[in-house]
Amino acid sequence: MKLVLRYLKDYKKESILAPLFKMLEASFELFVPLVVAAIIDVGITSMDRGYIIQRGFILVGLALVGLLCSVTAQYFSAKAATGFATKLRHALFSHLQSLSFSQVDTIGTSTMITRMTSDINQVQSGVNMTLRLFLRSPIVVFGAMIMAFTVDVKAAWVFAVAIPLLSVVVFGIMLITIPLYKKVQQALDRVLGKTRENLTGVRVIRAFNQEDQETREFKERNETLTTVQKFVGKISAAMNPVTYIIVNGALIVLIWTGALRVDHGYISQGQVVALVNYMSQILVELVKLANLIILMTKAAACANRIESVFVIEPDMKSAASGQTSGGKQEDTIVVFEKVGLAYQGASEEAVSDISFAVQRGQTIGIIGGTGSGKSTIVNMIPRFYDATSGRILIDGRDVKEYAVEELRQKVGMVLQKAVLFKGSIRDNLLWGKEDATEEELWRALSISQAKEFVDTKEGGLDFKIEQGGKNLSGGQKQRLTIARAVVRDPEILILDDSASALDFATDAKLRQAIRGMKDKLTVFIVSQRASSIQYADQIIVMDDGNIAGIGKHEELLASCDVYKEIYDSQFRKESEG
């Protein structure tokens, strides 16, 4: 909770002024029953119209001052709450960006979305209402009790009994519901996870006619969420009727006691009305406080969930920025020394004992069956994942000694899944290099074989891409992601099975264009097509997390059974066909 609330420190003034103005409003409100009592006992009893009008203006004045204080308090509380939520959301997003891929995989996308949206919104509402009511309601409750004692001590003992009973109810329900609201948010995570999965995979679901199955699973998760919400809702809902019973019971006792004391001449009728008004004020404020407690309970549960993300320390440490700049370029650009990697929660390594060296300017092909560890190897070069054993050197320096930003500036990465963002083609390409010129953008498009279709789009570079690139074909998206990496003009270009949607002719043109780029560009091509990597300077054959062979195409055909099997399965069928 402390980790979350520290983002309020920049709003100390607002966090102090908001409750202070609410306290002022409450203070003026406490004088109202006394003025009403004076109107009854003096003005109405003596039929003094001038006194009644005078006291009426006092009531109007108290109302106006109270309104001004209330509006001012709400302004400061809203400013503090929204500013706090903005800073918290930025900090959480920044923290999530600092986590390694392994940690992000462990947390889960749906959980992170819930934390960033629903949880932070709940905390924002909690902070807003707390600043407005957390001091006001107790001040009115205890202030009304104190004022009641100034009116009549014996009658006011009803307040002294009712308020502790109400406190037990309110705080007892709060203690019960806090852990239950955590379960509600966890159930919401699961519903969001299923929703996201269904929306992103809607075509697959329909293709395999699984709508009914997915609907049933969604309904089950929804019913679980509904059941938990109903249970905690019933407990929370008990707060209002129980407080009403206690307060109304106290009102009955107060009126009965007041009537007896008026009959004996100890107090006046106006004082009884004042006592009843104070009890009514307590009732209203306790209802507000009860609702505030429910909101605070939800906010506290959400704050703890957000904090659980903040306490995750990034397991990938970065060297200080600038520490590695200006280093000497080595002829051997990438070296793997007995590298192994085990993903979080895995019982064994995904890849193990990986050793090879790459000369600057070479093209390296990596091939192997599904799950053999091809992508794992290239993902360790820009430190998307850190090796759990061995080490990786770039320009003779361990990748862990680089600042992450500087290391990734050397690498142009095209992932298996082509991800584009909503905006123009130009906006997407500028992710690779913010200050790229028009000429550099068109050159990257030409190399990636994307120029031919970008020319046909309305607006060219300014053609608007929909979210996820929905208005482009798979091949078009892949070529634009390659252009985005190429425009960076990196020292190392990694193509992780990024031409799978391209036809053979376009794939061949792409590889030829990449070979024609600047000297000393080192290229890693991960592919399941032997044709895509057969002309590489060096081919790494992966099999079940281990290197099955390294060499040129002809060498591997003669010496590596795994490579020969892959090659024969693709080319012999073609020749036979």
Buried (B, 14 or more C-beta within 10 A) or exposed (E): EEBBBBBBEEBEEBBEBBBBBBBBBBBBBBBBBBBBBBBBBBBBEEEBEEBBEEBEEBBEEBEEBBEBBBEBBBBBBBBBBBBBBEBBBEBBEEBBEBBBBBBBBBBBBBBBBBBBEBBBBBBBBBBBBBBBBBBBBBBBBBBBBEBBBEBBEEBBBBBEEBBEBBBEBBEEBBEBBBEBBBBBBBBBBBBBBBBBBBEEBEEEBEEEEBEEEBEEBBEEBBEBBBEBBEBBBEBBEBBBEBBBEBBEBBBEBBBEBBEEBBEEEEBBBBBBBBBBBBBBBBBBBBBBBBBBBBBBBBBBBBBBBBBEBBEBEBEBEBBEEEEBEEBEEBEBBBBBBEBBBBBEEEEEBBBBBBEBBBBBBBBBBBBBBEEBBBBBBBBBBBBBBBBBBBBBBBBEBBBBBBBBEBBBBBBBBBBBEBEBEEBBBBBBBBBBBEEBEEEBBBBBBBBBBBBEBBEEBEEBBEBEBEEBBEBBEEBBBBBBBBBBBBBBBBBBBBBBBBBBBBEEEBBBBBBEBBEEBEEEBBBBBBBBBBBBBBBBBBBBBBBBBBBBBBBBBEBBBEEBEBBBEBBEEEEEEEEEE
